[in-house]
Amino acid sequence: MGAVLSWLRKHSGNKPEPTTNNNTIKTSKNSTTITADDTVVDIAGKMATDTVTSSGSSSDGRLTIIIVGAGLGGLGAAISCAMGGHSVRVIEQAKEISEIGAGLQITPNGSRLLQHWQVPEAFWKTVAEPTDLFVHRYSGEVLYRETDFNTRQRTKYGAPFVDVHRADLQQALYKRALALGVVFSLDERVVALDVAGRTDASLTTASGKSFTADLVIGADGLWSQCRKTFLNDAPRSQPIPTGDLAYRIVLTLDEISDEDLREWVRKPTVHFWIGPGAHAVGYSLRGGEMYNIVLLVPDNLPDQVSKEKASVQEMNELFSSWDPTLKRFLGYVDSVDKWKLMHMEELPHWVNDEANLVFLGDACHPMLPYLAQGANSSLEDGAVLGTLLSHVKEKSQLKTALHSYEAVRKQRGEAIVRETFNQRADFHMLNGDKQVFRDEALRAGPNWDTHAAFPSRWNCPKVQPWLYGYDAVAEAEKAVASQGKANVSSGPSGSALPHSQL
Ligand SMILES: Cc1cc2nc3c(=O)[nH]c(=O)nc-3n(C[C@H](O)[C@H](O)[C@H](O)COP(=O)(O)OP(=O)(O)OC[C@H]3O[C@@H](n4cnc5c(N)ncnc54)[C@H](O)[C@@H]3O)c2cc1C
């Protein structure tokens, strides 16, 4: 990952920048004098019929947007907003990022967006598409197996389930963003944000530069500085430990001498091992050249430590009574880090009252990685936001578009967070009657009880469709269309919901 970010940095100055003056992006002038209600009419008209004739408009109709954070969420939003016709700058604190746990599962709700954004074709050659998904008891017994997982996913959702190296995805998104004219300011840490009581937004970086834009998108992750500002540094702006931590491991084929394990890696599949208070996940990357393992166990890191070098011996002891195959893989690990898994209280809003600051990804809905939805849902956020903003042709329409974003995304994002905790409850059951019942349910398969969720949400006929079947772009367009209809039927006030009602 370090190499990728160095590469990103080297290439980040190659594109023409929007109008700049001493590193300040000039805010588009908005000479509008129309009222909030008029705004709604305009947006509704524009969204529904594409026939806005408002007198108020930015000089060229494009918004200036600053995205804080070049994580997967920030990059996805950059592409989506640039495709929507706006001027986008991404400000990222890292000059180099060294990723440890490099694997990522991209489920169809995420891969559908990568297709829509036309990430470079080369990216798809780097993925591994698992043919089977296994859920093992921690002893190794297979409790459930879904065969033809790859083809079934494509058939059901029209997009693939792929396991990827984070660096490959980040590079693909970055290249696509550059091609769309997104400007990157790397090695710039945002230290102050000025958004209250003004129509534009301004921020300052540690190097002393200041930037101004119509809109700031806080995509700055779990420890978001933007969120701290939004919540006036209140205690609830701080992440909360989930009680679990993750060991993140990547092995290359070269590091594995056991021929059976090499064969296991070469044929991409996904494996979960579930045990009392813990579980493990393993999957191939890069078409079967690498193996990614994540071990999820009770958190024993000190309070203020979010990541630290772990003891390989401690890790092996924790898994000493687990599946011999998993242990053989762990036997090849000579160094590993452990990461505290955090979440946070639900935010009151994802958009501020001034409609010049909006949040996405881990900055507003950090979750347990137990459904692999953190990055996928941050891509969804970016897709919805960019699609809604593509209908904004003048700044006066921004507020309504951001309120639509919150209405479309907040409930879903928070529902996914809650579902990750449900998945933990089912995967981490202590040995006993409930666990025996769960294992019977897994052996019986997903149609065991149509009223309850299957203990593996990854295969659950109730949960999987709402997770993987979600089409973020279509949802945003649906919101635009229904807003248009509401305005046609109920007049301008029909959609002018005050912030407090959203
Ligand atoms: C063990 C583990 C496994 C996971 N597996 C999966 C998976 O398989 N699938 C999945 O979808 N998700 C997975 N996730 C979750 C996923 O990694 C995150 O949810 C996702 O990466 C969040 O993306 P983001 O862009 O919102 O935030 P981040 O990736 O955290 O990006 C935030 C960016 O903002 C930058 N930044 C922060 N502060 C500032 C500042 N002040 N100024 C400038 N820049 C700043 C940071 O440097 C960073 O680049 C996993 C997580 C863990 C811990």
The ligand as an SDF file (V2000), in Angstrom:
LIG
                    3D

 53 58  0  0  0  0  0  0  0  0999 V2000
  -10.2440   -6.2430   10.0880 C   0  0  0  0  0  0  0  0  0  0  0  0
  -11.1160   -5.4830    9.1600 C   0  0  0  0  0  0  0  0  0  0  0  0
  -11.6010   -6.0990    8.0170 C   0  0  0  0  0  0  0  0  0  0  0  0
  -12.4570   -5.4020    7.1550 C   0  0  0  0  0  0  0  0  0  0  0  0
  -12.9330   -6.0500    6.0630 N   0  0  0  0  0  0  0  0  0  0  0  0
  -13.8070   -5.4070    5.2540 C   0  0  0  0  0  0  0  0  0  0  0  0
  -14.3330   -6.0410    4.1060 C   0  0  0  0  0  0  0  0  0  0  0  0
  -13.9820   -7.1880    3.8070 O   0  0  0  0  0  0  0  0  0  0  0  0
  -15.2340   -5.3550    3.3390 N   0  0  0  0  0  0  0  0  0  0  0  0
  -15.6340   -4.0800    3.6640 C   0  0  0  0  0  0  0  0  0  0  0  0
  -16.4700   -3.5110    2.9450 O   0  0  0  0  0  0  0  0  0  0  0  0
  -15.1390   -3.4490    4.7370 N   0  0  0  0  0  0  0  0  0  0  0  0
  -14.2310   -4.0670    5.5210 C   0  0  0  0  0  0  0  0  0  0  0  0
  -13.7200   -3.4280    6.5960 N   0  0  0  0  0  0  0  0  0  0  0  0
  -14.1550   -2.0480    6.8900 C   0  0  0  0  0  0  0  0  0  0  0  0
  -13.4710   -1.0640    5.9840 C   0  0  0  0  0  0  0  0  0  0  0  0
  -12.0810   -1.2200    6.0100 O   0  0  0  0  0  0  0  0  0  0  0  0
  -13.8270    0.3560    6.4120 C   0  0  0  0  0  0  0  0  0  0  0  0
  -15.1680    0.4450    6.7880 O   0  0  0  0  0  0  0  0  0  0  0  0
  -13.6130    1.2970    5.2440 C   0  0  0  0  0  0  0  0  0  0  0  0
  -12.2910    1.1900    4.7860 O   0  0  0  0  0  0  0  0  0  0  0  0
  -13.9220    2.7330    5.6670 C   0  0  0  0  0  0  0  0  0  0  0  0
  -13.5920    3.5920    4.6080 O   0  0  0  0  0  0  0  0  0  0  0  0
  -13.6060    5.1520    4.8150 P   0  0  0  0  0  0  0  0  0  0  0  0
  -13.1350    5.7100    3.5280 O   0  0  0  0  0  0  0  0  0  0  0  0
  -14.8900    5.5890    5.3710 O   0  0  0  0  0  0  0  0  0  0  0  0
  -12.5250    5.4240    5.9560 O   0  0  0  0  0  0  0  0  0  0  0  0
  -10.9570    5.1850    5.9570 P   0  0  0  0  0  0  0  0  0  0  0  0
  -10.5800    4.0400    5.1080 O   0  0  0  0  0  0  0  0  0  0  0  0
  -10.5450    5.1590    7.3790 O   0  0  0  0  0  0  0  0  0  0  0  0
  -10.3760    6.4700    5.2500 O   0  0  0  0  0  0  0  0  0  0  0  0
  -10.2890    7.7110    5.9030 C   0  0  0  0  0  0  0  0  0  0  0  0
   -9.1740    8.4920    5.2320 C   0  0  0  0  0  0  0  0  0  0  0  0
   -9.1790    9.8080    5.7620 O   0  0  0  0  0  0  0  0  0  0  0  0
   -7.8500   10.2020    6.0240 C   0  0  0  0  0  0  0  0  0  0  0  0
   -7.9130   11.2200    7.0870 N   0  0  0  0  0  0  0  0  0  0  0  0
   -8.3280   11.0460    8.3640 C   0  0  0  0  0  0  0  0  0  0  0  0
   -8.2550   12.2040    9.0410 N   0  0  0  0  0  0  0  0  0  0  0  0
   -7.7970   13.1320    8.1660 C   0  0  0  0  0  0  0  0  0  0  0  0
   -7.5160   14.5190    8.2790 C   0  0  0  0  0  0  0  0  0  0  0  0
   -7.7040   15.1880    9.4400 N   0  0  0  0  0  0  0  0  0  0  0  0
   -7.0510   15.1810    7.1850 N   0  0  0  0  0  0  0  0  0  0  0  0
   -6.8670   14.5350    5.9950 C   0  0  0  0  0  0  0  0  0  0  0  0
   -7.1090   13.1980    5.8470 N   0  0  0  0  0  0  0  0  0  0  0  0
   -7.5770   12.5160    6.9140 C   0  0  0  0  0  0  0  0  0  0  0  0
   -7.1720    8.9250    6.4670 C   0  0  0  0  0  0  0  0  0  0  0  0
   -5.7700    9.0030    6.3320 O   0  0  0  0  0  0  0  0  0  0  0  0
   -7.8040    7.9090    5.5170 C   0  0  0  0  0  0  0  0  0  0  0  0
   -7.0830    7.7890    4.3190 O   0  0  0  0  0  0  0  0  0  0  0  0
  -12.8380   -4.0790    7.4540 C   0  0  0  0  0  0  0  0  0  0  0  0
  -12.3310   -3.4380    8.5870 C   0  0  0  0  0  0  0  0  0  0  0  0
  -11.4750   -4.1310    9.4290 C   0  0  0  0  0  0  0  0  0  0  0  0
  -10.9540   -3.4400   10.6610 C   0  0  0  0  0  0  0  0  0  0  0  0
  1  2  1  0
  2  3  1  0
  2 52  2  0
  3  4  2  0
  4  5  1  0
  4 50  1  0
  5  6  2  0
  6  7  1  0
  6 13  1  0
  7  8  2  0
  7  9  1  0
  9 10  1  0
 10 11  2  0
 10 12  1  0
 12 13  2  0
 13 14  1  0
 14 15  1  0
 14 50  1  0
 15 16  1  0
 16 17  1  0
 16 18  1  0
 18 19  1  0
 18 20  1  0
 20 21  1  0
 20 22  1  0
 22 23  1  0
 23 24  1  0
 24 25  2  0
 24 26  1  0
 24 27  1  0
 27 28  1  0
 28 29  2  0
 28 30  1  0
 28 31  1  0
 31 32  1  0
 32 33  1  0
 33 34  1  0
 33 48  1  0
 34 35  1  0
 35 36  1  0
 35 46  1  0
 36 37  1  0
 36 45  1  0
 37 38  2  0
 38 39  1  0
 39 40  1  0
 39 45  2  0
 40 41  1  0
 40 42  2  0
 42 43  1  0
 43 44  2  0
 44 45  1  0
 46 47  1  0
 46 48  1  0
 48 49  1  0
 50 51  2  0
 51 52  1  0
 52 53  1  0
M  END
$$$$
